[in-house]
Amino acid sequence: MLNSILAALLQRMVYILNLYSWIIVVNTVLTLFTRPKDKDNDVKILFRKLTDPVNNIFRKFLRSLGWYGMPVDLSPMLSLIAIWIAMMMLQELSRLFAGLP
């Protein structure tokens, strides 16, 4: 009983991480296709506020490596890779708790 509850909880976490990864993708696309002089709208501000906490971790990491001055921000890509790895680990844990091979 407890194993099935944990498996379901882990599946929900995978779902939330999947949704968050799509938010990062949408924010990245919005950033790519808007000019710096364009006025920020509410949607763009919302996506930036949602994704910056995770992206800032990787921005600090890239800055410490000396890669921060690049013309393209690599932090969304690193965030997505980290989220996808976490999703795979949670998926495997969920399968383990559910008793699936």
JOLINHU-V696834 format. One record per pair of residues at least 12 apart in sequence whose C-alpha atoms are under 6 Angstrom apart, sorted by the first residue. I is the first residue (numbers start at 1). GAP is how many residues later the second one is. Records with the same first field share a line. If there is no record, write none. Layout:
I->GAP + GAP
This chain:
3->94
4->94
7->87 + 90 + 91
10->84
14->73
24->27
27->20
55->20 + 21
58->17
59->16
